[in-house]
Structures are given as C-alpha cells and as structure tokens.
Amino acid sequence: MPIYEYIAMETDKGCRICSKGFELRRPVTRPALEKCPLCQTPVKKLVSRGINSPKITKPLSVSDAKKAGFTVLEKRDEGTYEKM
C-alpha cells in the first residue's frame, strides 16, 4: 500500500496533527481524504518529496551476490567473460 501525505488547507484552523502534515497508508483503490480524521478540517493531498527505496551502505561482494542468487561474471579478454 502506498503512503500518502496530507496537510490542512488552512494550517491555522487545523489540529496539531493536520496543521503540520501527516502521512497515511491507504489502498490505491480508496479515494483521497477530504477531511482530517481527527478534527474534520479540510485537507489536501501533497506530492511526495521522495520515494521509499532500500539503501545500500556498502558495495556487494561476490559472495553476497552469489548468496542473493546472482551469477557473477568476470571479464578475462576482449569480449570473453568467465563465471566466478
């Protein structure tokens, strides 16, 4: 399920949650929220600032790649690769 971001249309009239903005996980098939679930103030959906993707902190080693199910090839000559 995707995560949607919402904020109050008039931040000075919303509760402390919707005036600062909040995230909500909802199925794609459901329509966008029109009101804050807590205070019923009108809200608008924001465009997300980023995407949720895994972060790799170090390069994968040959053994890590093999454990993950990848075939590791090493270039030997011009156009020739050998399986490690």
N, CA, C and O atoms as CSV, one atom per row, in Angstrom:
chain,resi,resn,atom,element,x,y,z
A,1,MET,N,N,0.841,-1.178,0.000
A,1,MET,CA,C,0.000,0.000,0.000
A,1,MET,C,C,0.890,1.248,0.000
A,1,MET,O,O,1.886,1.314,0.721
A,2,PRO,N,N,0.519,2.223,-0.812
A,2,PRO,CA,C,1.302,3.461,-0.840
A,2,PRO,C,C,1.036,4.333,0.377
A,2,PRO,O,O,0.018,4.199,1.056
A,3,ILE,N,N,1.977,5.225,0.630
A,3,ILE,CA,C,1.849,6.179,1.730
A,3,ILE,C,C,1.530,7.544,1.134
A,3,ILE,O,O,2.253,8.030,0.264
A,4,TYR,N,N,0.452,8.158,1.597
A,4,TYR,CA,C,0.030,9.470,1.112
A,4,TYR,C,C,0.293,10.520,2.185
A,4,TYR,O,O,0.209,10.236,3.380
A,5,GLU,N,N,0.609,11.729,1.748
A,5,GLU,CA,C,0.845,12.836,2.679
A,5,GLU,C,C,-0.297,13.840,2.544
A,5,GLU,O,O,-0.728,14.166,1.438
A,6,TYR,N,N,-0.776,14.319,3.681
A,6,TYR,CA,C,-1.863,15.299,3.716
A,6,TYR,C,C,-1.479,16.447,4.631
A,6,TYR,O,O,-0.680,16.284,5.553
A,7,ILE,N,N,-2.062,17.623,4.360
A,7,ILE,CA,C,-1.897,18.790,5.224
A,7,ILE,C,C,-3.187,19.599,5.176
A,7,ILE,O,O,-3.909,19.576,4.179
A,8,ALA,N,N,-3.468,20.309,6.253
A,8,ALA,CA,C,-4.683,21.128,6.314
A,8,ALA,C,C,-4.612,22.244,5.279
A,8,ALA,O,O,-3.551,22.829,5.063
A,9,MET,N,N,-5.741,22.538,4.640
A,9,MET,CA,C,-5.781,23.624,3.656
A,9,MET,C,C,-5.502,24.968,4.321
A,9,MET,O,O,-4.828,25.823,3.747
A,10,GLU,N,N,-6.019,25.149,5.524
A,10,GLU,CA,C,-5.745,26.346,6.310
A,10,GLU,C,C,-5.068,25.878,7.591
A,10,GLU,O,O,-5.728,25.432,8.530
A,11,THR,N,N,-3.743,25.986,7.618
A,11,THR,CA,C,-2.971,25.410,8.720
A,11,THR,C,C,-3.294,26.026,10.084
A,11,THR,O,O,-3.108,25.376,11.112
A,12,ASP,N,N,-3.770,27.261,10.103
A,12,ASP,CA,C,-4.088,27.887,11.394
A,12,ASP,C,C,-5.404,27.378,11.979
A,12,ASP,O,O,-5.673,27.598,13.160
A,13,LYS,N,N,-6.234,26.696,11.170
A,13,LYS,CA,C,-7.521,26.208,11.660
A,13,LYS,C,C,-7.526,24.719,11.962
A,13,LYS,O,O,-8.497,24.212,12.525
A,14,GLY,N,N,-6.467,24.007,11.602
A,14,GLY,CA,C,-6.417,22.564,11.813
A,14,GLY,C,C,-5.918,22.195,13.197
A,14,GLY,O,O,-5.453,23.050,13.952
A,15,CYS,N,N,-6.018,20.921,13.521
A,15,CYS,CA,C,-5.479,20.423,14.785
A,15,CYS,C,C,-3.953,20.363,14.684
A,15,CYS,O,O,-3.388,20.662,13.632
A,16,ARG,N,N,-3.290,19.979,15.769
A,16,ARG,CA,C,-1.829,19.981,15.753
A,16,ARG,C,C,-1.265,18.933,14.791
A,16,ARG,O,O,-0.119,19.055,14.359
A,17,ILE,N,N,-2.039,17.918,14.454
A,17,ILE,CA,C,-1.582,16.883,13.529
A,17,ILE,C,C,-1.692,17.356,12.086
A,17,ILE,O,O,-0.700,17.332,11.358
A,18,CYS,N,N,-2.865,17.780,11.660
A,18,CYS,CA,C,-3.058,18.127,10.249
A,18,CYS,C,C,-2.453,19.490,9.894
A,18,CYS,O,O,-2.179,19.744,8.721
A,19,SER,N,N,-2.242,20.359,10.865
A,19,SER,CA,C,-1.638,21.661,10.549
A,19,SER,C,C,-0.158,21.512,10.204
A,19,SER,O,O,0.387,22.331,9.463
A,20,LYS,N,N,0.500,20.474,10.732
A,20,LYS,CA,C,1.906,20.210,10.401
A,20,LYS,C,C,2.038,19.209,9.257
A,20,LYS,O,O,3.104,19.104,8.651
A,21,GLY,N,N,0.986,18.486,8.959
A,21,GLY,CA,C,1.005,17.475,7.912
A,21,GLY,C,C,1.151,16.088,8.511
A,21,GLY,O,O,1.779,15.917,9.556
A,22,PHE,N,N,0.571,15.098,7.846
A,22,PHE,CA,C,0.656,13.727,8.330
A,22,PHE,C,C,0.692,12.766,7.150
A,22,PHE,O,O,0.287,13.112,6.040
A,23,GLU,N,N,1.179,11.562,7.402
A,23,GLU,CA,C,1.240,10.511,6.394
A,23,GLU,C,C,0.206,9.457,6.734
A,23,GLU,O,O,-0.088,9.209,7.903
A,24,LEU,N,N,-0.343,8.836,5.693
A,24,LEU,CA,C,-1.371,7.828,5.899
A,24,LEU,C,C,-1.203,6.746,4.850
A,24,LEU,O,O,-1.076,7.045,3.663
A,25,ARG,N,N,-1.200,5.498,5.273
A,25,ARG,CA,C,-1.104,4.369,4.356
A,25,ARG,C,C,-2.512,3.944,3.980
A,25,ARG,O,O,-3.309,3.561,4.837
A,26,ARG,N,N,-2.813,4.017,2.676
A,26,ARG,CA,C,-4.157,3.684,2.194
A,26,ARG,C,C,-4.060,2.896,0.902
A,26,ARG,O,O,-3.109,3.087,0.143
A,27,PRO,N,N,-5.021,2.010,0.625
A,27,PRO,CA,C,-5.036,1.306,-0.659
A,27,PRO,C,C,-5.234,2.281,-1.815
A,27,PRO,O,O,-5.851,3.333,-1.648
A,28,VAL,N,N,-4.718,1.932,-2.966
A,28,VAL,CA,C,-4.834,2.784,-4.154
A,28,VAL,C,C,-6.287,2.947,-4.575
A,28,VAL,O,O,-6.660,3.980,-5.133
A,29,THR,N,N,-7.102,1.946,-4.315
A,29,THR,CA,C,-8.492,1.974,-4.753
A,29,THR,C,C,-9.372,2.934,-3.950
A,29,THR,O,O,-10.470,3.272,-4.391
A,30,ARG,N,N,-8.910,3.374,-2.789
A,30,ARG,CA,C,-9.703,4.306,-1.971
A,30,ARG,C,C,-9.504,5.734,-2.444
A,30,ARG,O,O,-8.404,6.098,-2.862
A,31,PRO,N,N,-10.548,6.551,-2.386
A,31,PRO,CA,C,-10.398,7.956,-2.779
A,31,PRO,C,C,-9.563,8.737,-1.765
A,31,PRO,O,O,-9.428,8.334,-0.610
A,32,ALA,N,N,-9.014,9.848,-2.212
A,32,ALA,CA,C,-8.194,10.697,-1.333
A,32,ALA,C,C,-9.045,11.257,-0.197
A,32,ALA,O,O,-10.246,11.478,-0.353
A,33,LEU,N,N,-8.401,11.481,0.947
A,33,LEU,CA,C,-9.106,12.079,2.081
A,33,LEU,C,C,-9.511,13.507,1.756
A,33,LEU,O,O,-8.796,14.212,1.045
A,34,GLU,N,N,-10.646,13.931,2.269
A,34,GLU,CA,C,-11.092,15.309,2.103
A,34,GLU,C,C,-11.047,16.057,3.424
A,34,GLU,O,O,-10.945,17.284,3.448
A,35,LYS,N,N,-11.125,15.295,4.556
A,35,LYS,CA,C,-11.129,15.907,5.885
A,35,LYS,C,C,-10.164,15.153,6.791
A,35,LYS,O,O,-9.917,13.960,6.614
A,36,CYS,N,N,-9.629,15.878,7.759
A,36,CYS,CA,C,-8.749,15.279,8.770
A,36,CYS,C,C,-9.552,14.262,9.576
A,36,CYS,O,O,-10.673,14.560,9.988
A,37,PRO,N,N,-9.003,13.063,9.811
A,37,PRO,CA,C,-9.741,12.057,10.589
A,37,PRO,C,C,-9.987,12.480,12.039
A,37,PRO,O,O,-10.907,11.963,12.673
A,38,LEU,N,N,-9.193,13.402,12.576
A,38,LEU,CA,C,-9.358,13.802,13.978
A,38,LEU,C,C,-10.285,15.003,14.159
A,38,LEU,O,O,-11.216,14.958,14.963
A,39,CYS,N,N,-10.026,16.083,13.405
A,39,CYS,CA,C,-10.771,17.328,13.660
A,39,CYS,C,C,-11.729,17.718,12.532
A,39,CYS,O,O,-12.433,18.722,12.642
A,40,GLN,N,N,-11.761,16.949,11.470
A,40,GLN,CA,C,-12.662,17.178,10.337
A,40,GLN,C,C,-12.372,18.468,9.569
A,40,GLN,O,O,-13.254,18.961,8.866
A,41,THR,N,N,-11.172,19.025,9.680
A,41,THR,CA,C,-10.754,20.191,8.894
A,41,THR,C,C,-10.440,19.727,7.476
A,41,THR,O,O,-9.856,18.656,7.314
A,42,PRO,N,N,-10.804,20.487,6.441
A,42,PRO,CA,C,-10.464,20.091,5.069
A,42,PRO,C,C,-8.948,19.968,4.877
A,42,PRO,O,O,-8.185,20.830,5.313
A,43,VAL,N,N,-8.526,18.885,4.221
A,43,VAL,CA,C,-7.107,18.638,3.958
A,43,VAL,C,C,-6.883,18.467,2.466
A,43,VAL,O,O,-7.812,18.194,1.707
A,44,LYS,N,N,-5.614,18.637,2.056
A,44,LYS,CA,C,-5.251,18.399,0.663
A,44,LYS,C,C,-4.104,17.410,0.622
A,44,LYS,O,O,-3.288,17.343,1.540
A,45,LYS,N,N,-4.054,16.642,-0.461
A,45,LYS,CA,C,-3.001,15.655,-0.631
A,45,LYS,C,C,-1.772,16.330,-1.207
A,45,LYS,O,O,-1.873,17.117,-2.149
A,46,LEU,N,N,-0.597,16.021,-0.638
A,46,LEU,CA,C,0.656,16.601,-1.099
A,46,LEU,C,C,1.360,15.670,-2.069
A,46,LEU,O,O,1.132,14.460,-2.061
A,47,VAL,N,N,2.209,16.233,-2.897
A,47,VAL,CA,C,3.072,15.439,-3.753
A,47,VAL,C,C,4.253,15.007,-2.893
A,47,VAL,O,O,4.886,15.841,-2.246
A,48,SER,N,N,4.551,13.719,-2.881
A,48,SER,CA,C,5.624,13.204,-2.027
A,48,SER,C,C,6.966,13.770,-2.428
A,48,SER,O,O,7.235,14.016,-3.604
A,49,ARG,N,N,7.813,13.974,-1.415
A,49,ARG,CA,C,9.147,14.521,-1.639
A,49,ARG,C,C,10.121,13.469,-2.134
A,49,ARG,O,O,11.123,13.817,-2.758
A,50,GLY,N,N,9.871,12.252,-1.888
A,50,GLY,CA,C,10.816,11.210,-2.274
A,50,GLY,C,C,10.122,9.873,-2.392
A,50,GLY,O,O,8.905,9.764,-2.249
A,51,ILE,N,N,10.915,8.868,-2.653
A,51,ILE,CA,C,10.369,7.528,-2.759
A,51,ILE,C,C,11.002,6.663,-1.686
A,51,ILE,O,O,12.079,6.971,-1.175
A,52,ASN,N,N,10.339,5.609,-1.360
A,52,ASN,CA,C,10.845,4.680,-0.371
A,52,ASN,C,C,11.611,3.589,-1.102
A,52,ASN,O,O,11.010,2.753,-1.776
A,53,SER,N,N,12.923,3.591,-0.974
A,53,SER,CA,C,13.744,2.583,-1.622
A,53,SER,C,C,14.801,2.095,-0.639
A,53,SER,O,O,15.225,2.840,0.244
A,54,PRO,N,N,15.225,0.842,-0.794
A,54,PRO,CA,C,16.249,0.347,0.115
A,54,PRO,C,C,17.571,1.066,-0.109
A,54,PRO,O,O,17.907,1.424,-1.237
A,55,LYS,N,N,18.307,1.274,0.956
A,55,LYS,CA,C,19.590,1.959,0.861
A,55,LYS,C,C,20.707,0.942,1.045
A,55,LYS,O,O,20.709,0.175,2.008
A,56,ILE,N,N,21.650,0.941,0.120
A,56,ILE,CA,C,22.799,0.055,0.211
A,56,ILE,C,C,23.944,0.870,0.779
A,56,ILE,O,O,24.356,1.873,0.196
A,57,THR,N,N,24.452,0.436,1.917
A,57,THR,CA,C,25.500,1.206,2.585
A,57,THR,C,C,26.899,0.810,2.122
A,57,THR,O,O,27.841,1.588,2.268
A,58,LYS,N,N,27.042,-0.385,1.569
A,58,LYS,CA,C,28.343,-0.818,1.077
A,58,LYS,C,C,28.143,-1.581,-0.224
A,58,LYS,O,O,27.067,-2.135,-0.452
A,59,PRO,N,N,29.160,-1.619,-1.080
A,59,PRO,CA,C,29.029,-2.395,-2.313
A,59,PRO,C,C,28.907,-3.886,-1.989
A,59,PRO,O,O,29.474,-4.368,-1.008
A,60,LEU,N,N,28.166,-4.601,-2.822
A,60,LEU,CA,C,28.007,-6.033,-2.614
A,60,LEU,C,C,29.278,-6.761,-3.010
A,60,LEU,O,O,29.896,-6.436,-4.024
A,61,SER,N,N,29.666,-7.740,-2.217
A,61,SER,CA,C,30.816,-8.560,-2.566
A,61,SER,C,C,30.360,-9.697,-3.468
A,61,SER,O,O,29.162,-9.910,-3.657
A,62,VAL,N,N,31.313,-10.417,-4.017
A,62,VAL,CA,C,30.994,-11.541,-4.894
A,62,VAL,C,C,30.207,-12.593,-4.124
A,62,VAL,O,O,29.239,-13.142,-4.649
A,63,SER,N,N,30.603,-12.882,-2.895
A,63,SER,CA,C,29.892,-13.893,-2.104
A,63,SER,C,C,28.475,-13.432,-1.768
A,63,SER,O,O,27.552,-14.247,-1.762
A,64,ASP,N,N,28.281,-12.122,-1.483
A,64,ASP,CA,C,26.933,-11.598,-1.214
A,64,ASP,C,C,26.048,-11.739,-2.449
A,64,ASP,O,O,24.879,-12.113,-2.347
A,65,ALA,N,N,26.618,-11.435,-3.621
A,65,ALA,CA,C,25.853,-11.535,-4.866
A,65,ALA,C,C,25.462,-12.981,-5.140
A,65,ALA,O,O,24.341,-13.245,-5.574
A,66,LYS,N,N,26.377,-13.924,-4.892
A,66,LYS,CA,C,26.071,-15.345,-5.109
A,66,LYS,C,C,24.998,-15.825,-4.140
A,66,LYS,O,O,24.113,-16.590,-4.521
A,67,LYS,N,N,25.072,-15.376,-2.882
A,67,LYS,CA,C,24.056,-15.755,-1.894
A,67,LYS,C,C,22.679,-15.233,-2.283
A,67,LYS,O,O,21.659,-15.860,-1.992
A,68,ALA,N,N,22.662,-14.073,-2.947
A,68,ALA,CA,C,21.393,-13.481,-3.376
A,68,ALA,C,C,20.854,-14.129,-4.644
A,68,ALA,O,O,19.746,-13.811,-5.074
A,69,GLY,N,N,21.624,-15.036,-5.251
A,69,GLY,CA,C,21.144,-15.761,-6.425
A,69,GLY,C,C,21.613,-15.205,-7.757
A,69,GLY,O,O,21.121,-15.630,-8.802
A,70,PHE,N,N,22.547,-14.269,-7.749
A,70,PHE,CA,C,23.053,-13.694,-8.986
A,70,PHE,C,C,24.215,-14.528,-9.525
A,70,PHE,O,O,24.948,-15.160,-8.765
A,71,THR,N,N,24.368,-14.516,-10.850
A,71,THR,CA,C,25.529,-15.125,-11.481
A,71,THR,C,C,26.577,-14.037,-11.636
A,71,THR,O,O,26.293,-12.966,-12.171
A,72,VAL,N,N,27.786,-14.311,-11.167
A,72,VAL,CA,C,28.857,-13.320,-11.202
A,72,VAL,C,C,29.819,-13.687,-12.324
A,72,VAL,O,O,30.336,-14.803,-12.377
A,73,LEU,N,N,30.049,-12.733,-13.216
A,73,LEU,CA,C,30.956,-12.934,-14.341
A,73,LEU,C,C,32.124,-11.969,-14.220
A,73,LEU,O,O,31.967,-10.849,-13.734
A,74,GLU,N,N,33.304,-12.410,-14.668
A,74,GLU,CA,C,34.487,-11.564,-14.660
A,74,GLU,C,C,35.041,-11.501,-16.077
A,74,GLU,O,O,35.157,-12.525,-16.750
A,75,LYS,N,N,35.386,-10.293,-16.529
A,75,LYS,CA,C,35.900,-10.117,-17.884
A,75,LYS,C,C,37.350,-10.594,-17.934
A,75,LYS,O,O,38.184,-10.136,-17.153
A,76,ARG,N,N,37.654,-11.524,-18.862
A,76,ARG,CA,C,39.004,-12.059,-18.996
A,76,ARG,C,C,39.733,-11.418,-20.181
A,76,ARG,O,O,40.797,-10.825,-20.003
A,77,ASP,N,N,39.183,-11.530,-21.359
A,77,ASP,CA,C,39.776,-10.957,-22.571
A,77,ASP,C,C,38.740,-10.065,-23.229
A,77,ASP,O,O,37.656,-9.845,-22.690
A,78,GLU,N,N,39.086,-9.562,-24.384
A,78,GLU,CA,C,38.157,-8.705,-25.128
A,78,GLU,C,C,36.911,-9.505,-25.502
A,78,GLU,O,O,36.959,-10.354,-26.392
A,79,GLY,N,N,35.797,-9.235,-24.824
A,79,GLY,CA,C,34.522,-9.895,-25.132
A,79,GLY,C,C,34.374,-11.279,-24.523
A,79,GLY,O,O,33.401,-11.969,-24.828
A,80,THR,N,N,35.300,-11.716,-23.672
A,80,THR,CA,C,35.222,-13.028,-23.051
A,80,THR,C,C,35.011,-12.872,-21.551
A,80,THR,O,O,35.740,-12.143,-20.877
A,81,TYR,N,N,34.014,-13.560,-21.048
A,81,TYR,CA,C,33.686,-13.494,-19.619
A,81,TYR,C,C,33.749,-14.896,-19.030
A,81,TYR,O,O,33.402,-15.870,-19.698
A,82,GLU,N,N,34.186,-14.998,-17.800
A,82,GLU,CA,C,34.283,-16.279,-17.124
A,82,GLU,C,C,33.418,-16.239,-15.870
A,82,GLU,O,O,33.410,-15.255,-15.131
A,83,LYS,N,N,32.687,-17.337,-15.645
A,83,LYS,CA,C,31.830,-17.435,-14.466
A,83,LYS,C,C,32.692,-17.641,-13.238
A,83,LYS,O,O,33.585,-18.488,-13.242
A,84,MET,N,N,32.436,-16.874,-12.186
A,84,MET,CA,C,33.234,-16.998,-10.959
A,84,MET,C,C,32.612,-18.009,-10.028
A,84,MET,O,O,33.138,-18.253,-8.942
